[in-house]
Each structure stands twice: as structure tokens, then as C-alpha cells.
């Protein structure tokens, strides 16, 4: 059972990282994986539909206990960007749950 739990946590962690990796392309910051550079500013060009599209996957990943704190903080920042820069109030409401989870995890 412990081995199954570890395997499941690894899968959840990878899924969360994969969700995070899709954000720049979903927001139109890059058009392909080959364009990824060392730093991508995804907060500067948020359009509403992409922000809405990414809110739920990021929320789901951020709530996962398998998500590392650094990744969870990145998700928190993106959801806050969606709320403040794109006017997606749902993102601001959902991010409060993730902030509480992050505070409990630390």
C-alpha cells in the first residue's frame, strides 16, 4: 500500500507540473515548447478567456497535497494575476483555498 501511495503521489505531482507547464502556451505567451526561455512573464499578457480556461486546472493542481510549496506559490501568484489583471474574480475566490492549504503545509 505504501508503494501505491508513493506512486500515486508521483503521478499527481507530475500532473500538477504538466498543468503548470501549459500556462504560458494557453496564455499565448509562447506558441510552442521550443520557445521556452529561462524566464517567462505570464502575468503581463493575460486575456480573459485563457485566464478562465486555466483557472480551474491551476486551482485543482494547487489543492493537491502532492504539489510542492514552490509550485503552489507560483499557482497562487498566477491566480492572483488572473483576478487582478484580467478581472477574473472567481480566481481570487479560489486562490484563498490554496493559500490556506499552503499555510497549513508549511
Chimera marker file (.cmm) of the C-alpha trace (Angstrom):
<marker_set name="trace">
<marker id="1" x="0.000" y="0.000" z="0.000" r="1" g="1" b="0" radius="0.5"/>
<marker id="2" x="2.857" y="2.389" z="0.781" r="1" g="1" b="0" radius="0.5"/>
<marker id="3" x="4.337" y="1.778" z="-2.646" r="1" g="1" b="0" radius="0.5"/>
<marker id="4" x="0.957" y="2.509" z="-4.271" r="1" g="1" b="0" radius="0.5"/>
<marker id="5" x="0.691" y="5.727" z="-2.259" r="1" g="1" b="0" radius="0.5"/>
<marker id="6" x="4.151" y="6.857" z="-3.370" r="1" g="1" b="0" radius="0.5"/>
<marker id="7" x="3.374" y="6.019" z="-6.997" r="1" g="1" b="0" radius="0.5"/>
<marker id="8" x="0.105" y="7.946" z="-6.784" r="1" g="1" b="0" radius="0.5"/>
<marker id="9" x="1.815" y="10.974" z="-5.255" r="1" g="1" b="0" radius="0.5"/>
<marker id="10" x="4.419" y="10.920" z="-8.020" r="1" g="1" b="0" radius="0.5"/>
<marker id="11" x="1.690" y="10.801" z="-10.668" r="1" g="1" b="0" radius="0.5"/>
<marker id="12" x="-0.195" y="13.684" z="-9.022" r="1" g="1" b="0" radius="0.5"/>
<marker id="13" x="2.996" y="15.720" z="-8.763" r="1" g="1" b="0" radius="0.5"/>
<marker id="14" x="3.777" y="15.158" z="-12.452" r="1" g="1" b="0" radius="0.5"/>
<marker id="15" x="0.225" y="16.065" z="-13.463" r="1" g="1" b="0" radius="0.5"/>
<marker id="16" x="0.492" y="19.297" z="-11.463" r="1" g="1" b="0" radius="0.5"/>
<marker id="17" x="3.802" y="20.157" z="-13.134" r="1" g="1" b="0" radius="0.5"/>
<marker id="18" x="2.301" y="19.375" z="-16.536" r="1" g="1" b="0" radius="0.5"/>
<marker id="19" x="-0.617" y="21.725" z="-15.827" r="1" g="1" b="0" radius="0.5"/>
<marker id="20" x="1.817" y="24.479" z="-14.823" r="1" g="1" b="0" radius="0.5"/>
<marker id="21" x="3.832" y="23.880" z="-17.998" r="1" g="1" b="0" radius="0.5"/>
<marker id="22" x="0.763" y="24.545" z="-20.169" r="1" g="1" b="0" radius="0.5"/>
<marker id="23" x="0.097" y="28.011" z="-18.756" r="1" g="1" b="0" radius="0.5"/>
<marker id="24" x="2.492" y="30.044" z="-20.985" r="1" g="1" b="0" radius="0.5"/>
<marker id="25" x="1.113" y="28.479" z="-24.158" r="1" g="1" b="0" radius="0.5"/>
<marker id="26" x="-2.517" y="28.748" z="-23.006" r="1" g="1" b="0" radius="0.5"/>
<marker id="27" x="-1.997" y="32.447" z="-22.299" r="1" g="1" b="0" radius="0.5"/>
<marker id="28" x="-0.374" y="32.957" z="-25.701" r="1" g="1" b="0" radius="0.5"/>
<marker id="29" x="2.986" y="33.963" z="-24.249" r="1" g="1" b="0" radius="0.5"/>
<marker id="30" x="4.651" y="31.273" z="-26.370" r="1" g="1" b="0" radius="0.5"/>
<marker id="31" x="3.387" y="29.239" z="-29.300" r="1" g="1" b="0" radius="0.5"/>
<marker id="32" x="5.486" y="26.074" z="-28.794" r="1" g="1" b="0" radius="0.5"/>
<marker id="33" x="7.661" y="24.327" z="-26.221" r="1" g="1" b="0" radius="0.5"/>
<marker id="34" x="10.763" y="25.230" z="-28.268" r="1" g="1" b="0" radius="0.5"/>
<marker id="35" x="10.258" y="28.916" z="-27.414" r="1" g="1" b="0" radius="0.5"/>
<marker id="36" x="10.544" y="28.423" z="-23.660" r="1" g="1" b="0" radius="0.5"/>
<marker id="37" x="13.316" y="30.527" z="-22.226" r="1" g="1" b="0" radius="0.5"/>
<marker id="38" x="14.656" y="30.807" z="-18.690" r="1" g="1" b="0" radius="0.5"/>
<marker id="39" x="12.045" y="33.359" z="-17.581" r="1" g="1" b="0" radius="0.5"/>
<marker id="40" x="8.550" y="33.842" z="-18.954" r="1" g="1" b="0" radius="0.5"/>
<marker id="41" x="6.397" y="36.683" z="-17.643" r="1" g="1" b="0" radius="0.5"/>
<marker id="42" x="2.911" y="35.192" z="-17.841" r="1" g="1" b="0" radius="0.5"/>
<marker id="43" x="1.361" y="37.969" z="-15.757" r="1" g="1" b="0" radius="0.5"/>
<marker id="44" x="1.924" y="40.637" z="-18.400" r="1" g="1" b="0" radius="0.5"/>
<marker id="45" x="-0.375" y="39.289" z="-21.097" r="1" g="1" b="0" radius="0.5"/>
<marker id="46" x="-3.426" y="37.645" z="-19.600" r="1" g="1" b="0" radius="0.5"/>
<marker id="47" x="-6.522" y="37.604" z="-21.732" r="1" g="1" b="0" radius="0.5"/>
<marker id="48" x="-9.836" y="36.774" z="-20.140" r="1" g="1" b="0" radius="0.5"/>
<marker id="49" x="-10.698" y="33.565" z="-21.960" r="1" g="1" b="0" radius="0.5"/>
<marker id="50" x="-7.279" y="31.993" z="-21.375" r="1" g="1" b="0" radius="0.5"/>
<marker id="51" x="-7.381" y="33.068" z="-17.747" r="1" g="1" b="0" radius="0.5"/>
<marker id="52" x="-10.782" y="31.452" z="-17.298" r="1" g="1" b="0" radius="0.5"/>
<marker id="53" x="-9.593" y="28.331" z="-19.110" r="1" g="1" b="0" radius="0.5"/>
<marker id="54" x="-6.566" y="27.946" z="-16.805" r="1" g="1" b="0" radius="0.5"/>
<marker id="55" x="-8.239" y="28.899" z="-13.510" r="1" g="1" b="0" radius="0.5"/>
<marker id="56" x="-9.801" y="25.529" z="-12.739" r="1" g="1" b="0" radius="0.5"/>
<marker id="57" x="-6.781" y="23.350" z="-13.693" r="1" g="1" b="0" radius="0.5"/>
<marker id="58" x="-4.471" y="25.568" z="-11.632" r="1" g="1" b="0" radius="0.5"/>
<marker id="59" x="-6.886" y="25.506" z="-8.708" r="1" g="1" b="0" radius="0.5"/>
<marker id="60" x="-7.072" y="21.716" z="-8.859" r="1" g="1" b="0" radius="0.5"/>
<marker id="61" x="-3.285" y="21.362" z="-9.052" r="1" g="1" b="0" radius="0.5"/>
<marker id="62" x="-2.750" y="23.884" z="-6.264" r="1" g="1" b="0" radius="0.5"/>
<marker id="63" x="-5.051" y="21.992" z="-3.913" r="1" g="1" b="0" radius="0.5"/>
<marker id="64" x="-3.166" y="18.728" z="-4.395" r="1" g="1" b="0" radius="0.5"/>
<marker id="65" x="-1.177" y="17.542" z="-1.398" r="1" g="1" b="0" radius="0.5"/>
<marker id="66" x="1.431" y="16.246" z="-3.864" r="1" g="1" b="0" radius="0.5"/>
<marker id="67" x="2.195" y="19.783" z="-5.079" r="1" g="1" b="0" radius="0.5"/>
<marker id="68" x="5.477" y="21.238" z="-3.843" r="1" g="1" b="0" radius="0.5"/>
<marker id="69" x="5.299" y="24.518" z="-1.951" r="1" g="1" b="0" radius="0.5"/>
<marker id="70" x="7.268" y="26.469" z="-4.574" r="1" g="1" b="0" radius="0.5"/>
<marker id="71" x="4.924" y="25.315" z="-7.343" r="1" g="1" b="0" radius="0.5"/>
<marker id="72" x="1.887" y="26.055" z="-5.172" r="1" g="1" b="0" radius="0.5"/>
<marker id="73" x="3.172" y="29.601" z="-4.584" r="1" g="1" b="0" radius="0.5"/>
<marker id="74" x="3.574" y="30.032" z="-8.358" r="1" g="1" b="0" radius="0.5"/>
<marker id="75" x="-0.030" y="28.886" z="-8.834" r="1" g="1" b="0" radius="0.5"/>
<marker id="76" x="-1.189" y="31.318" z="-6.151" r="1" g="1" b="0" radius="0.5"/>
<marker id="77" x="0.557" y="34.164" z="-7.968" r="1" g="1" b="0" radius="0.5"/>
<marker id="78" x="-0.953" y="33.210" z="-11.344" r="1" g="1" b="0" radius="0.5"/>
<marker id="79" x="-4.486" y="33.022" z="-9.934" r="1" g="1" b="0" radius="0.5"/>
<marker id="80" x="-3.993" y="36.393" z="-8.254" r="1" g="1" b="0" radius="0.5"/>
<marker id="81" x="-2.747" y="37.769" z="-11.589" r="1" g="1" b="0" radius="0.5"/>
<marker id="82" x="-5.860" y="36.387" z="-13.291" r="1" g="1" b="0" radius="0.5"/>
<marker id="83" x="-8.036" y="38.078" z="-10.701" r="1" g="1" b="0" radius="0.5"/>
<marker id="84" x="-6.302" y="41.436" z="-10.567" r="1" g="1" b="0" radius="0.5"/>
<marker id="85" x="-5.087" y="41.831" z="-14.171" r="1" g="1" b="0" radius="0.5"/>
<marker id="86" x="-7.852" y="40.072" z="-16.109" r="1" g="1" b="0" radius="0.5"/>
<marker id="87" x="-10.734" y="40.763" z="-13.734" r="1" g="1" b="0" radius="0.5"/>
<marker id="88" x="-11.471" y="37.086" z="-13.082" r="1" g="1" b="0" radius="0.5"/>
<marker id="89" x="-12.995" y="37.323" z="-9.610" r="1" g="1" b="0" radius="0.5"/>
<marker id="90" x="-13.516" y="33.563" z="-9.452" r="1" g="1" b="0" radius="0.5"/>
<marker id="91" x="-9.728" y="33.139" z="-9.459" r="1" g="1" b="0" radius="0.5"/>
<marker id="92" x="-9.449" y="35.408" z="-6.406" r="1" g="1" b="0" radius="0.5"/>
<marker id="93" x="-12.099" y="33.414" z="-4.590" r="1" g="1" b="0" radius="0.5"/>
<marker id="94" x="-10.476" y="30.073" z="-5.387" r="1" g="1" b="0" radius="0.5"/>
<marker id="95" x="-6.960" y="31.202" z="-4.545" r="1" g="1" b="0" radius="0.5"/>
<marker id="96" x="-7.975" y="31.718" z="-0.903" r="1" g="1" b="0" radius="0.5"/>
<marker id="97" x="-8.366" y="27.933" z="-0.523" r="1" g="1" b="0" radius="0.5"/>
<marker id="98" x="-4.912" y="27.327" z="-1.941" r="1" g="1" b="0" radius="0.5"/>
<marker id="99" x="-3.359" y="29.971" z="0.317" r="1" g="1" b="0" radius="0.5"/>
<marker id="100" x="-4.846" y="28.216" z="3.362" r="1" g="1" b="0" radius="0.5"/>
<marker id="101" x="-3.557" y="24.851" z="2.149" r="1" g="1" b="0" radius="0.5"/>
<marker id="102" x="-0.081" y="26.306" z="1.575" r="1" g="1" b="0" radius="0.5"/>
<marker id="103" x="-0.029" y="27.856" z="5.044" r="1" g="1" b="0" radius="0.5"/>
<marker id="104" x="-1.022" y="24.512" z="6.626" r="1" g="1" b="0" radius="0.5"/>
<marker id="105" x="1.623" y="22.655" z="4.603" r="1" g="1" b="0" radius="0.5"/>
<marker id="106" x="4.417" y="24.918" z="5.861" r="1" g="1" b="0" radius="0.5"/>
<link id1="1" id2="2" r="1" g="1" b="0" radius="0.2"/>
<link id1="2" id2="3" r="1" g="1" b="0" radius="0.2"/>
<link id1="3" id2="4" r="1" g="1" b="0" radius="0.2"/>
<link id1="4" id2="5" r="1" g="1" b="0" radius="0.2"/>
<link id1="5" id2="6" r="1" g="1" b="0" radius="0.2"/>
<link id1="6" id2="7" r="1" g="1" b="0" radius="0.2"/>
<link id1="7" id2="8" r="1" g="1" b="0" radius="0.2"/>
<link id1="8" id2="9" r="1" g="1" b="0" radius="0.2"/>
<link id1="9" id2="10" r="1" g="1" b="0" radius="0.2"/>
<link id1="10" id2="11" r="1" g="1" b="0" radius="0.2"/>
<link id1="11" id2="12" r="1" g="1" b="0" radius="0.2"/>
<link id1="12" id2="13" r="1" g="1" b="0" radius="0.2"/>
<link id1="13" id2="14" r="1" g="1" b="0" radius="0.2"/>
<link id1="14" id2="15" r="1" g="1" b="0" radius="0.2"/>
<link id1="15" id2="16" r="1" g="1" b="0" radius="0.2"/>
<link id1="16" id2="17" r="1" g="1" b="0" radius="0.2"/>
<link id1="17" id2="18" r="1" g="1" b="0" radius="0.2"/>
<link id1="18" id2="19" r="1" g="1" b="0" radius="0.2"/>
<link id1="19" id2="20" r="1" g="1" b="0" radius="0.2"/>
<link id1="20" id2="21" r="1" g="1" b="0" radius="0.2"/>
<link id1="21" id2="22" r="1" g="1" b="0" radius="0.2"/>
<link id1="22" id2="23" r="1" g="1" b="0" radius="0.2"/>
<link id1="23" id2="24" r="1" g="1" b="0" radius="0.2"/>
<link id1="24" id2="25" r="1" g="1" b="0" radius="0.2"/>
<link id1="25" id2="26" r="1" g="1" b="0" radius="0.2"/>
<link id1="26" id2="27" r="1" g="1" b="0" radius="0.2"/>
<link id1="27" id2="28" r="1" g="1" b="0" radius="0.2"/>
<link id1="28" id2="29" r="1" g="1" b="0" radius="0.2"/>
<link id1="29" id2="30" r="1" g="1" b="0" radius="0.2"/>
<link id1="30" id2="31" r="1" g="1" b="0" radius="0.2"/>
<link id1="31" id2="32" r="1" g="1" b="0" radius="0.2"/>
<link id1="32" id2="33" r="1" g="1" b="0" radius="0.2"/>
<link id1="33" id2="34" r="1" g="1" b="0" radius="0.2"/>
<link id1="34" id2="35" r="1" g="1" b="0" radius="0.2"/>
<link id1="35" id2="36" r="1" g="1" b="0" radius="0.2"/>
<link id1="36" id2="37" r="1" g="1" b="0" radius="0.2"/>
<link id1="37" id2="38" r="1" g="1" b="0" radius="0.2"/>
<link id1="38" id2="39" r="1" g="1" b="0" radius="0.2"/>
<link id1="39" id2="40" r="1" g="1" b="0" radius="0.2"/>
<link id1="40" id2="41" r="1" g="1" b="0" radius="0.2"/>
<link id1="41" id2="42" r="1" g="1" b="0" radius="0.2"/>
<link id1="42" id2="43" r="1" g="1" b="0" radius="0.2"/>
<link id1="43" id2="44" r="1" g="1" b="0" radius="0.2"/>
<link id1="44" id2="45" r="1" g="1" b="0" radius="0.2"/>
<link id1="45" id2="46" r="1" g="1" b="0" radius="0.2"/>
<link id1="46" id2="47" r="1" g="1" b="0" radius="0.2"/>
<link id1="47" id2="48" r="1" g="1" b="0" radius="0.2"/>
<link id1="48" id2="49" r="1" g="1" b="0" radius="0.2"/>
<link id1="49" id2="50" r="1" g="1" b="0" radius="0.2"/>
<link id1="50" id2="51" r="1" g="1" b="0" radius="0.2"/>
<link id1="51" id2="52" r="1" g="1" b="0" radius="0.2"/>
<link id1="52" id2="53" r="1" g="1" b="0" radius="0.2"/>
<link id1="53" id2="54" r="1" g="1" b="0" radius="0.2"/>
<link id1="54" id2="55" r="1" g="1" b="0" radius="0.2"/>
<link id1="55" id2="56" r="1" g="1" b="0" radius="0.2"/>
<link id1="56" id2="57" r="1" g="1" b="0" radius="0.2"/>
<link id1="57" id2="58" r="1" g="1" b="0" radius="0.2"/>
<link id1="58" id2="59" r="1" g="1" b="0" radius="0.2"/>
<link id1="59" id2="60" r="1" g="1" b="0" radius="0.2"/>
<link id1="60" id2="61" r="1" g="1" b="0" radius="0.2"/>
<link id1="61" id2="62" r="1" g="1" b="0" radius="0.2"/>
<link id1="62" id2="63" r="1" g="1" b="0" radius="0.2"/>
<link id1="63" id2="64" r="1" g="1" b="0" radius="0.2"/>
<link id1="64" id2="65" r="1" g="1" b="0" radius="0.2"/>
<link id1="65" id2="66" r="1" g="1" b="0" radius="0.2"/>
<link id1="66" id2="67" r="1" g="1" b="0" radius="0.2"/>
<link id1="67" id2="68" r="1" g="1" b="0" radius="0.2"/>
<link id1="68" id2="69" r="1" g="1" b="0" radius="0.2"/>
<link id1="69" id2="70" r="1" g="1" b="0" radius="0.2"/>
<link id1="70" id2="71" r="1" g="1" b="0" radius="0.2"/>
<link id1="71" id2="72" r="1" g="1" b="0" radius="0.2"/>
<link id1="72" id2="73" r="1" g="1" b="0" radius="0.2"/>
<link id1="73" id2="74" r="1" g="1" b="0" radius="0.2"/>
<link id1="74" id2="75" r="1" g="1" b="0" radius="0.2"/>
<link id1="75" id2="76" r="1" g="1" b="0" radius="0.2"/>
<link id1="76" id2="77" r="1" g="1" b="0" radius="0.2"/>
<link id1="77" id2="78" r="1" g="1" b="0" radius="0.2"/>
<link id1="78" id2="79" r="1" g="1" b="0" radius="0.2"/>
<link id1="79" id2="80" r="1" g="1" b="0" radius="0.2"/>
<link id1="80" id2="81" r="1" g="1" b="0" radius="0.2"/>
<link id1="81" id2="82" r="1" g="1" b="0" radius="0.2"/>
<link id1="82" id2="83" r="1" g="1" b="0" radius="0.2"/>
<link id1="83" id2="84" r="1" g="1" b="0" radius="0.2"/>
<link id1="84" id2="85" r="1" g="1" b="0" radius="0.2"/>
<link id1="85" id2="86" r="1" g="1" b="0" radius="0.2"/>
<link id1="86" id2="87" r="1" g="1" b="0" radius="0.2"/>
<link id1="87" id2="88" r="1" g="1" b="0" radius="0.2"/>
<link id1="88" id2="89" r="1" g="1" b="0" radius="0.2"/>
<link id1="89" id2="90" r="1" g="1" b="0" radius="0.2"/>
<link id1="90" id2="91" r="1" g="1" b="0" radius="0.2"/>
<link id1="91" id2="92" r="1" g="1" b="0" radius="0.2"/>
<link id1="92" id2="93" r="1" g="1" b="0" radius="0.2"/>
<link id1="93" id2="94" r="1" g="1" b="0" radius="0.2"/>
<link id1="94" id2="95" r="1" g="1" b="0" radius="0.2"/>
<link id1="95" id2="96" r="1" g="1" b="0" radius="0.2"/>
<link id1="96" id2="97" r="1" g="1" b="0" radius="0.2"/>
<link id1="97" id2="98" r="1" g="1" b="0" radius="0.2"/>
<link id1="98" id2="99" r="1" g="1" b="0" radius="0.2"/>
<link id1="99" id2="100" r="1" g="1" b="0" radius="0.2"/>
<link id1="100" id2="101" r="1" g="1" b="0" radius="0.2"/>
<link id1="101" id2="102" r="1" g="1" b="0" radius="0.2"/>
<link id1="102" id2="103" r="1" g="1" b="0" radius="0.2"/>
<link id1="103" id2="104" r="1" g="1" b="0" radius="0.2"/>
<link id1="104" id2="105" r="1" g="1" b="0" radius="0.2"/>
<link id1="105" id2="106" r="1" g="1" b="0" radius="0.2"/>
</marker_set>
